[in-house]
Amino acid sequence: MRTILLYAGVSFSITISAFSQTLEQQEQNKAIEKVLRDLDRAKSHFESASKDIKFQCMAAIANDQFCECIKRNIPFVLNFIDYVTIVSKSTAELGYDKMTLDDRKVIDATRRTRETCVNLR
């Protein structure tokens, strides 16, 4: 009997503490849950994109070590076709001088990725 009362008391105190959260705390909890769901979706998208990059690279180049390196190091905003375009054209052909600073950083990072991965062979 004493055990049942203890469980009832614990259950009752948990219920009261849930109700004692302010509206602001409840909204913060909902916002945190939404951020976590969004992060899970982004992670899933990233993993899918990485697999696509490696698949396309293997179809074109057929070197597992190189393609794994590309997959790990390519700027997130690019796909494999973008990578090929960037490394196969000159900066003038890409219009590098007219690009924003952020776009230039992507081009520079892509070319560094190529050099890193080519040197692994």
C-alpha positions in Angstrom: 0.0 0.0 0.0 2.8 2.4 0.9 4.5 1.6 -2.5 1.3 2.5 -4.4 1.0 5.8 -2.6 4.7 6.5 -3.3 4.1 5.9 -7.1 1.0 7.9 -7.0 2.8 10.8 -5.4 5.7 10.7 -7.9 3.3 10.5 -10.8 1.3 13.5 -9.4 4.4 15.6 -8.9 5.6 14.9 -12.4 2.2 15.9 -13.8 2.2 19.1 -11.8 5.8 20.0 -12.9 4.7 19.5 -16.5 1.8 21.9 -16.0 4.0 24.4 -14.1 6.1 25.1 -17.2 5.4 28.5 -18.5 4.1 29.1 -21.9 7.5 30.5 -22.8 9.2 27.4 -21.7 6.8 25.2 -23.7 7.4 27.4 -26.8 11.2 27.1 -26.3 10.9 23.3 -26.0 8.8 23.2 -29.2 11.4 25.4 -31.0 14.2 23.1 -29.8 12.3 20.0 -31.0 11.8 21.7 -34.4 15.5 22.5 -34.7 16.4 18.9 -33.9 14.0 17.6 -36.5 15.5 20.0 -39.1 19.0 18.9 -38.2 17.9 15.3 -38.7 16.5 16.1 -42.1 19.7 18.1 -43.1 21.9 15.2 -42.0 19.8 12.8 -44.0 20.0 15.1 -47.1 23.8 15.5 -46.6 24.3 11.7 -46.4 22.2 11.1 -49.5 24.1 13.8 -51.4 27.4 12.4 -50.4 26.4 8.9 -51.7 25.3 10.5 -55.0 28.6 12.3 -55.3 30.6 9.1 -54.8 28.3 7.1 -57.1 28.7 9.6 -59.9 32.5 9.8 -59.3 32.9 6.1 -59.4 30.9 5.9 -62.6 33.2 8.5 -64.2 36.5 7.7 -62.7 36.3 4.3 -61.0 38.9 5.0 -58.3 37.5 4.3 -54.8 40.2 6.2 -52.9 39.9 9.3 -55.1 36.1 9.3 -55.1 35.9 8.8 -51.3 38.3 11.8 -51.0 36.1 13.9 -53.3 33.0 12.9 -51.3 34.5 13.9 -48.0 36.1 17.2 -49.2 33.9 18.7 -51.9 32.1 21.9 -50.7 28.6 21.0 -49.5 26.9 23.3 -52.0 28.2 21.3 -55.0 27.4 18.1 -56.7 29.8 16.0 -58.8 28.8 17.7 -62.1 29.6 21.1 -60.5 32.9 19.7 -59.4 33.8 18.5 -62.9 32.8 21.9 -64.4 34.9 23.9 -61.9 38.1 21.8 -62.2 37.9 21.5 -66.0 37.5 25.2 -66.8 39.9 28.1 -66.3 39.0 30.8 -63.9 38.3 33.1 -66.9 35.9 30.6 -68.3 34.1 30.4 -65.0 33.9 34.2 -64.7 35.9 34.1 -61.5 36.6 37.9 -61.5 32.9 38.7 -61.5 32.0 36.2 -58.7 31.1 37.1 -55.2 33.6 36.4 -52.5 31.6 33.4 -51.3 31.5 31.9 -54.8 35.3 32.4 -55.2 35.8 30.6 -51.9 33.8 27.6 -53.2 35.9 27.6 -56.5 39.1 27.8 -54.5 38.0 25.1 -52.1 37.0 22.8 -55.0 40.3 23.2 -56.7 42.1 22.5 -53.4 40.0 19.4 -53.0 41.0 18.2 -56.4 44.7 18.7 -55.7 44.4 16.9 -52.4 42.6 14.0 -53.9 44.8 13.6 -57.0 47.8 13.5 -54.7 46.4 10.5 -52.9 46.7 8.2 -55.9 
